[in-house]
């Protein structure tokens, strides 16, 4: 399936979309690309295909956002992410494929519900910036959800929004945090044997499209309304998440 035209017809636009998300909109909506791939291939394979591409985009984004991040916030989130990745690695060893589909589908629907009804209220409810211990918890949740679905963005986003960061500082901090967390995940994925020669060959073919998306995302960061981009994302996440849950149950 990884090498046939149907897969690439689905994977290419998914990679462009993921690059746009990471390049310009806080790294949350690239989760939609994982769900789209998981509709046509095994979820574990989808995660293995996506991670090197996300890392390529991380590397490309360091230059435009270099040292524009909030290092104190990034450090707390990264250190919190380490135990989250370790716990997810242990859980992964005992989770069947259909349970993984269910988890990813529920995270997708939870992502949409959180963004529409919860995240803004929580961020606005903080009269002052969340304390550091909240950042540690956010990092831990981000490490876990990012490992099992590449969807660590929402909880990190809420914490950073409460810190009163400007749009570019916020985006730069997201880039740094998930750049490091993705490196940790790569070590864990390698230990679990998720990477294969076939997934890496597919990554080579898809990398230019992910980079194209990242370039578009950096430009769109200044030009495209966030509401429009995320409205499209929520539709994709809701449809794909519902389909994965249906597949898991049936």
N, C-alpha and C positions, 0 to 999 in steps of 0.2 A: 504493500500500500504506500509506503514512504516514497517510492520512486515513480509512481504512476501519475499521469497528467491530471487526474481528478484531485489528487492530494495537492499538487502544486497550484492548481487553480484556486484552491481554498487557502493554502498556506501563504502564497505571495501577498494577497491583499491583507491577510491577518498580520504579516510581519511589518508591512508598511504602517498599518494602524498602530501596532505596538511601538514602533519607532517614533511615530508622531506623539503618542501619549508620553513616552519617557522623555522625549526631546523638549516638550513644551507645556505639559499639563500635569506635572507632579507624579508621574510614574504609577498612577492608580489604575487607569483604564487599560493598560497593556495586558491586564488580567483577561480581558475579553478575547485576546488572541489565543490564550491557552484553552479557553472553553471551546472556541471554534475548532481548534485542532483536536480536542478531546472528543468531538462529535464524530470524527472519522477514523481516529486511531486510539490505541490504548492510552489512558490518561498518563500513565507513567512514562510512556514514550513521548507523549506531547510535552511533558515537563522537561524531559531530557533534551528534546529538540530545541525548546525555547531558551533554556538557560544560557548556552554559549552565545546565542544571538543577543540576549539581553546584556551579556557581558561585553560584547562588541560595541553595542550602543553606549553602555556605561563609559567605555574607554573613549569613544568619540565625543561624548558630552563633557568630558573633563576640561577640554580646552576652552569652550565658550563660557563655562561656569567656574573656571578655576579660581579658587580662593575667594569666591563670593558667598560662600556658605557661612553658617553660624557654627563654628567648631565646637563650642561648649554643648550645644544641643545635639550635634551630630555624634559626639563622643558618647554621650549618655545613651542614645538610641542604639548605637553600634554595640556597646558593651551589653546592653539589655538583649540584643538580638542573638548573642552567642548561646545562652541557655535555651532560647526558643528553637534554634536550629537543632541543638542536640536532642531535645525532647521529640521534635518532629522526626528525627532520624530513627529514634527508637520505636516510635509509633508505626513508622512506615514498614518496618520489618514484619508486622503482624496484621496489616490491613489488607483484606482482599480487594480485587479490582473494583467490584461493584460498590463496595463501601467507599472506596476512593472517589468514584463517580458521584456518589451521594454527597460526600463531604465537599467536593468542588462545587457541585450544583447549589448546595445550601449556602456556601460562602458567597457565591455569585448573587443569589437572591438577598442574602443578608447585606452584601455590599450596597445594592440598590436601595434597600429599605433604610440602611444607615445614612446614606448620602441624602436621601430625600427627606427623611423625618428626624434623624437623630444628630448627625454630626454638627450641623450649623447651630442647633439649639445648645449643644454641649459646649461648643467653642464660645458662643456668645454668653453663656451662663457664667463663665470664669471672669470675675471682676479684675483679677490680675493673672499673670502667667501661671500655668500649672507648675507645681514644684518638681524638683528633679526626680523624685521617686515615681511620679506618674510617667516620666520619660522612660525610666527603666522598665516599667510594666508595658508601656507601649512598644518598646523595642523587643521585649520578649514575645508579645503577641505577633508583632511583625515578622520576627524570625520564624515562628511556627507556621503562620498562614502563608508566608512567602515560600517556605520549603514545600508545602503540600499543594500550592496552587499559584505561586508567583503573585499573590494578592496581599502583600503586606502594607500597601499604601494607605488605606483609610485611617487606621488607628494612628499611624505616624503623622498623617495630615492633620488630624484633630489636635494632637499635641503641639505641632509646630504652629498651627493657626493661632492657638492660645498664646503663643510667645510674641505675637505682634510683629512677625517678620514681614518685610516687603516681599512682593511677588517674586523677584529674582533671587533674593536671599533664600526664600522658601524653596524655590525650585532647585537651587544649587545645593542646599542641604539634603534634599531628597536624593539628588544624583549621587552625592558622596555616600550617604547612608546605605543605599541599596547597591552601590558599587561594591562596598566592602562586604555586605551581607551576601551578595551573589557569589563572591569569592569563597566565602565559608560554605555556601551551599554546593559549590562545585567540588570542593574536597569531599563533602558528605555523599554527593551523587556518585562520585568516583568510587568511594568505598562500598557503596551499595550496588555497584555494577550497572547503573542506569545508562551510562554512556556506552555506545557501541560504535563500530566503524561505520555502520549505516547511518546512525543519527548524525555523526560528525560530517559525513559526506553531504547529507542533506543541509546541514548548517552552512557548509561552504557555498552551496548553491543559493541559499536564502539570505546570506549575509548582506549582499549589495542592496536588497530590498529593505532590510531592517535599517541600514545606514541611510538610505534615501528617506525613509520615514523620519529618522532622527533629524535630518537636515530640514525637512519640511516642518517638523515640530518646533525647532528653534526659531524659524521664521514665523510660524503661526503663534508662537508665544506672545508676540506683540500685536498680531493682526486679527486673530480669530477669537470671537467671544467664547469664553469658557462654557457658558450655558448651552450653546449650540453643540459643542464637542461632546459634553457629558450627556446631553439628551440622547444623542446617537449611541453613546456607550451604554446607557441604561437600557435601551431597547435591545441591544445585542446581548447584554448580560442576562436580562430577564428571559429572553427566548432560549439562549443556549443553556442557561442554568436549569430551566424547567425541563428541557429535553434530556439533560444528563440525569436528573432525578427520575424522570420517567423510565429511561433506559436501565437505571440501577434497580428500580422496583420491578420491572418486567423481565 
